[in-house]
Amino acid sequence: MPDGFSAGDTAFVLISAALVMLMTPGLAFFYGGMVRAKSTLNMLAMSFLSLGIVSVLWVLYGYSLSFGSDSFAGLIGDLDHLGMRGLGLDELTGSIPVTAFALFQLMFAVITPALISGAIADRARFAAWGLFIALWVTIVYFPVAHWVFFFDGGHGGWLGDRNGVIDFAGGTAVHINAGVAGLAVCLVLGKRIGFKKDPMRPHSLPLVMLGSGLLWFGWFGFNAGSALAANGVAAMAMVNTQVATGAALVGWLVYERFRHGAFTTLGAASGAVAGLVAITPACGSVSPLGAVAIGLVAGAVCCAAVSLKYRWGFDDSLDVVGVHAVGGAIGSLLVGLFATGGVGQGVKGLFYGGGIGQLGKQAMGVAVVAAYSFVLSWLLAKAVDRLVGFRVSGEVEVAGIDQAEHAESAYDFSAVGAGLARALPGLAVAAAKPAAERPADAGPGAAKPVAERTAAAEAAEKPAEKRTEVDAR
């Protein structure tokens, strides 16, 4: 290997890449538990499809567009690395092989469109979603990654390298990008049937907690790995990731206890994710105390933000906007306040004597990425809808998207019913007998005629006249 190669740094980045890859299945479980049972498999599959499509496109041209030499004003890379050609085994990025760097960045590209899927849960056609992923990463993610992540001595991406916007691990390129895209796509697809009328509560909170735990674990690779070396910056990024996430979890729970009267497990999981999102752009710039402040702000503000969909009338199914767009913006902006100038870079924020200049740069980065992502995502979603139809039919949505799109169900409820029938054969026989064959002196516990039972069931299941959607958070 050439001079400058570090086996330790290489091993660290490869392990970090594996951790970031784990985040996408973790996201699948997190989202999969938050939807209703009839949409579970579809939600899982939408994340896994991103693993397939983006991995292929990254090799074909994604890496070259994102990290190839700049071809025009910091906006896009060249095509010199199509098919990842020219990336020799001895070529280094810093102290690691360029192939290790490419693998690490691939995992960022994979999870970003997967994040969008939560905004359109329960109602998107699977084939249309796959087409949207391919178009979106090509036209939106790869250019934005070049703007933010590609550094070449002042000749790289126009946001990060040329204008000094600080985004250590993807607050703008990943979270604001995906969160705002989620808003655009859910506006194109429209509201779910029964939005604000029918209960749409998570069907499996244990799955949600499992998914958030996997995300938290994988996020250490996401943030610390972005140092691209096993050094003090990576260690500080990991510490900041942990404490900010813990603070956001507490902030979310405290807010919802005062606002809604309970500490929910869904709130704990969502607060943790909000903290992970917010610390992502700042973890290489702030002290642990700054990370705690960022986490507390993100937890409370994101908890408040998720209810905006009911007030403003957009159906962001799983709160991608409230957690990722808002959390990413909070973390990116607070870099301009809490950057110490002594962690991974020399820029100081307002609270450390650096003035307001960096805050202005951070605001520019947030605004530019949000505007670009919203406009292009809306246009792409409209194009996909016109070409192949993006939304499933109303009948499919009501019956359950899993059967229609995947010919499978996450849970076999018929087997449960059959097991109960075998365990209680007497009850099954009694329920099957006509009313005329039952003893006349049957007591109040006896089985009722079918018509009577049906009427009673309908009365019990009839919704209250003024039922409203209750935000589980």
Phi, psi and omega in degrees: 000153182288167176300142180097348180290138177234117178295322180295315178297321180296314178298319180298316182290322178296318177295320178297321177299319178296322178295319179293323175300321180297335180297328181291312170299324176299317176298321179300316177293318180301310178290320183298325177285337184278341180272174175285159188303327185287352180242009188299308184296321179299320180294318177298315185293329180296322177289317181294328178298325177297322176303320182286306187293311185292326178300318180291314182294329179298317179291318184295309182207349185298314180298319182295317179293327183276318189233010171287163178306142185300136181251343180197104168053031178076015186264330185201150177279169179276185182251024183290341184247031175304135184068015183057031176289154178082002179264087184286163181294334183265000180278133185248148163246106189068242180250012182237155176300145181297332178293325176294319177297317180297320178296316180300313181290332176303318183294329173295316180296328181291312188285337185297307176293331177299325177300324183298328188302331180297335181285341185237028180301149173082354190215007183256138175289138188293317179296320178294322177298318178298318177296320179296318178304311183299316181289319187292314180295328181290315189265334183250301189293310185301316176297316182295323176300321177295317180300320192264319191258345186269117180244134182210055176060039181091359179243021182261220183297146190284338177275305184283307188278322186266334184241001171076020175289127182267121175214091189298318187220012171121027177297321178272305187295328182259300194277311175297318179304309181288319183297316180289324175298321177301320177298314181298316184290321180291332174292322178292316182285335181087179185280150173296151174297126180089007179301131183069005178240313183261148174297132178229054186280156175303138182273341183212093177294328173302321176296321179299315180295320177299313180298318180293325177295319177295321177298314180300315179297311181294333184293338174298322175290321180302311185272305182296323180297337180291349172289341179060022177196150177274082186222189182295326178296317178298318179296316179294321177299322179291317177300312180299322178298315182294310187287325178293321180294316176299317180295321179293321177301314179294317180299317179296312183297318180296317180298312183289334176294317178285327184275321186241351173088012181206153170263112183258151175293325176297323177294320178298314180295316181292322177297320177299315180295320178300320178293320177299318179296312187292324182280346183306309180286342190254352191295338178261012185232344189242165176275167176303324177294321175297322178297320177299316179298316179298318180296315180298316179297314182296318181300311182290315184291318179294324176299318177291326186290330185294339180277354182296333182296329178284326180284320184264350171083021173255140187261079172275095195308310188242025171064042176294322180292310184295329182264309188274313179292312181290315179298318178296321179293319179300310181298319181294317181290321183289346169303322180293347177255319191254358179299128185270340184079005183229015179256269182257354180205172187262005183278133179255143177275179184301320183285352180242024174086015182269358181079189186264358185300313182293325177299321177296320177296319180296319178297321178297316179298317178299312184294317183294311181295319180297315182294313180299314183295317182296311184296311183291322180294320178296316179295319179294318178297319177297318180296316178297319180297319179291322185286309188233353184082115187269331188254142177289166179290163179298323179296318179294317181298318181289318183288329182126124186286338182300312182294318184290319186267334186234352181056035181215164173230145180291329185228135180264087182289334180296325179294324177296316179296320179295322179295321177293321179297321179290325181286330182234066185297325181298319179294321180295319180293318181297320181292333183277341182291143172298156182300324183294335183273354182275151179302141182292333183264024180301134184282185182296338180273356182288158180295140182268157175304154184303314182299319180293318180295321180296316179296320179295319179296318179297320180295320181291326184271351182296126183290151175297150186298328185247030179296137177232157178295129177258120179292119184297340179278000000 
